[in-house]
């Protein structure tokens, strides 16, 4: 299953400039999701990080991973009332940054489910540029009422 940005916006509440996913390439319910973001110099974050040496901030990479995890959680349970639920990022462990992400890169996210107990989720997130690992982390989140 693939999702374009308008379909992603039907699932996530995020909008520009904080929607950090352009397309979902594949979802295997109960297992993993593969999605990407095209990193552009036109993004507002590059005005200050860093004007003469633009690097996509690690915190934005992690937020993108969390957004991808949110899509996976909602798609894992098609009966979930997306209109009245929201996905909250609750924790992060073992975050590592292996290479800088720069304008022009395609940041590919692969997020797998490690654990799910009711509303609580734990994901293994990885971000790649040209198949090279750029970042990884364990992400924790929960689905709550709006």
Residue pairs with C-beta under 8 A, 6 or more apart in sequence:
1 24
1 26
1 27
1 75
2 23
2 24
2 25
2 26
3 11
3 23
3 24
3 27
3 71
4 23
5 19
5 21
5 22
5 23
7 24
8 19
8 21
8 23
8 24
8 71
9 15
9 19
10 82
11 70
11 71
11 74
11 75
11 82
12 19
12 21
12 67
12 70
12 71
12 87
13 86
14 20
14 67
17 43
17 44
17 45
18 63
19 67
20 37
20 60
20 63
20 64
20 67
21 35
21 36
21 37
21 64
21 67
21 68
21 71
21 109
22 35
22 36
22 37
22 38
23 35
23 36
24 33
24 34
24 35
24 68
24 71
25 34
25 35
25 36
26 32
26 33
26 34
27 33
27 34
27 71
27 72
27 75
29 75
29 76
30 76
30 113
31 112
31 113
32 72
32 110
32 111
32 112
32 113
33 68
33 69
33 71
33 72
33 75
33 109
33 110
33 111
34 108
34 109
34 110
35 68
35 71
35 108
35 109
35 111
36 106
36 107
36 108
36 109
37 64
37 106
37 107
37 109
38 106
38 107
39 56
39 101
39 102
39 103
39 104
39 105
39 106
39 107
40 103
40 104
41 54
41 103
41 104
43 56
43 103
45 56
45 57
45 60
46 54
46 56
46 103
49 55
49 56
49 57
54 102
54 103
55 100
55 101
55 102
56 100
56 101
56 102
56 103
56 105
56 107
58 95
58 97
58 135
61 97
61 101
61 107
61 127
61 134
61 135
62 92
62 95
62 125
62 135
62 137
62 139
63 89
64 107
64 109
64 127
65 109
65 111
65 123
65 125
65 126
65 127
65 135
65 137
65 139
66 87
66 89
66 125
66 139
66 141
68 109
68 111
68 125
69 87
69 111
69 121
69 123
69 125
69 139
69 141
70 87
70 141
72 111
72 113
72 123
73 87
73 116
73 121
73 141
73 143
74 80
74 82
74 85
74 87
74 143
76 113
76 116
80 143
84 145
84 146
85 143
85 144
85 145
85 146
86 143
86 144
86 145
86 146
87 141
87 142
87 143
88 141
88 142
88 143
88 144
89 139
89 140
89 141
90 140
90 141
90 142
91 139
91 140
91 141
92 137
92 138
92 139
92 140
93 137
93 138
93 140
94 136
94 137
94 138
95 135
95 136
95 137
96 135
96 136
96 137
97 134
97 135
98 132
98 133
98 134
98 135
98 136
99 129
99 132
99 133
99 134
100 134
101 107
101 127
101 129
101 134
101 135
105 129
105 130
106 129
106 130
107 127
107 128
107 129
107 134
108 127
108 128
108 129
109 125
109 126
109 127
109 128
110 125
110 126
110 128
111 123
111 124
111 125
111 126
111 139
112 123
112 124
113 121
113 122
113 123
114 122
114 123
114 124
114 138
115 121
115 122
116 122
119 142
119 143
119 144
120 140
120 141
120 142
121 140
121 141
121 142
121 143
122 138
122 139
122 140
123 138
123 139
123 140
123 141
124 136
124 138
124 139
125 135
125 136
125 137
125 138
125 139
126 133
126 135
126 136
127 133
127 134
127 135
127 136
128 134
